[in-house]
Amino acid sequence: MGSPRPSFRDTLARLTREDRLLRLQKEVDARHLSALVVKADRPVLFERVRGFDLRVAGGLFWNRQRLAAALGWPESELGTRFVAGVRSMIAPEIVMDAPAQEVVRTGREVDLTELPIPLLAEKDGGPYISAGVVMARSPERGLNAGVYRLMFRSRDETGIDLVTVSDLRRLYEVHLARREPLPISVSVGVHPIEILSAAYKAPPGVSEMAVAGGLHGAPVPFVQCRTVDVPAIADAEIVLEGELLPIGWTEDEGPFGEFAGMYGDLKANPVFKVTAITHRRDAVFQLLQMPWENAWLGAAATEAQVWNVLKTAGVDVVNVAVTEGSACRWSVIASIRKRAGGGKNALMAILALPDTKHAIVVDEDVDIHDPTQVEWARTFRVQADKDVIIIAGAQAKHVDPSVRPWELEHGELPMTAKMGIDATIPEGIAPAYYDRIRHVWVDDVRLEDYQ
Amino acid sequence: MTADAVADRMAALLGARARSFYELVRELPEVEYRTLLQAWGALRDRRVLGRDEHGRYRIRPS
C-alpha cells in the first residue's frame, strides 16, 4: 500500500493533467538536457535519453509560478504555508513497501554512469547530481536532511560540497576525527515538498523530513537502506547509498554554477563512495537546474522567516516576497498596514535577518508581485534623504563578489552594507494624493462583446 | 569506441592544454554521453588529473 501523500511521479502526472509539463518523446542527447530545460517555457519530462534507460525531468522550480504549481500551493502563500508546516510537524514512518528499491545494485554492480548525470554549466567541474536529498543520522540531533551537490567522479564516487557550515558538515567532522566514514543516503526524484524541506536550514533538533510531513499532512515514508544504516525516502525515484570517506577536504570539486547565478570556485572537498544504487523500474532522474531552481527552493523558508520577524516586531504584515534576481534571498519586498513609523520598523526587522541585504517596504495597496507597482511606490513615495536606511558593517556571505572576499585574510569573515527603502506613504502626506486613476465604465464593458 | 580509448584521447587533449570539462566534451562530439562518463571515470581512476588556477583540468606533470 502506497503513502497517502503524493510522490514525485504523482506530481509529474498532475502537472501533465494541468498541461503544465512539456513531455518530449523524441530521443535526446544527454549533453543537451541542460540547454533544453533552460529554453523550455515549462518543466520538461524527457521520455527518451540516448544510451540511458531512465527518463529525466527538469525545470520544475525555475520560477515562482512553477514552484507553486509543483507544490500545488497558491503563489502568494509560499511563506505562510511553510510557517504552518513547521508548526505542525509529522514524523516520518518506516514502511515495508519501497518502490525506490524495486531495482537494487550493490558492490561491483554499482555504476553511476547508468544515470544520465548532466553537465549543467560551461565552467562546471563535471556532470552534477543536483537534486539529491542527502540524509545522515546524528546520535544527538537525530536524522538530518539537506540538499548537496554531487560531482560525478567515477562509477562509484562523487565529490560533495561540504565547505559551508551545515549540520552534515558538523557530523562529518565528528566522524573524521574518529577516522570513520559517515553513512549517508541520497534520494533523487522526491516530492517537491520534501526537497523544499530538505533545503530548509531547520533549527537544531528539528527534523526537516518532519517539516515535510507537516506540509503534506501525512508522514514521509522511509525505507531502511540496504548497505548503510540510514533511511531513504521510500518512493524516491532513485536512491544512492554510501559513505563520506574520512579523508577530509582533500579532493578537487567544482567549479560550479551556483544558486546566485555565478560560479563558485574550485574547492577541496570530501568524497562520497557509493555502495548501492536502488531505483524504481522505470525511474525518472530529476535535474535541478542552476541558478533559479535552487534559489526558488529557498524562497518559501526565507519568506517564512520574514513573516516571523515582522510579526515579532509587531508589524501588521500583508504580504512578503523574495526577488528572483537576488537568488530569492538577498532582497525582500514586504507590504504592510502601516502605523506611524511602521515602515522604518519593518525595515529594521527585515534587515536584521542574516541573509537579507536589501529590503523594500510598501503599503498594502501595492501588489508586491508586480515590479511596476513596486517601482511606482519607490519612485513616488520615497525621498532618498529621509526614507533610505543604510547599515554598514553587517554580516555577509562570501558568494557576493561586491564584498570583495578575495581581499579577506584567512579566517576573516566578509561584511556588507545593508539598505532599506521605506516606500510607504510618508507621514504628513494625505493618502488622497496617491489616488490611482481609474478608467471609466471598466466594470460595464466587455471587450469580448466586440470581437 | 571503448571507454578506455576515449580516456586516452581525453588524456592527450588535456596533455596538450588545460580544458574545462565542457571544452573537453565539445572536442568529442561523436562519443556517446554515457561513454564519456565511463571514460572520465576511468581517466580519474588513473590519478593523473590536476587543475590550473581557473579550475580547468590538465594532466599533472609526472
Interface residues (C-beta under 8 A of the other chain):
Chain A: D29 A30 R31 R50 G51 F52 L112 T113 P116 I117 L119 A121 E122 K123 D124 G125 G126 P127 F152 R153 S154 R155 E157 D252 G254 P255 D265 L266
Chain B: S20 F21 Y22 V25 E32 Y33 R34 T35 L37 Q38 W40 G41 A42 R44 D45 L49 R51 H54 G55
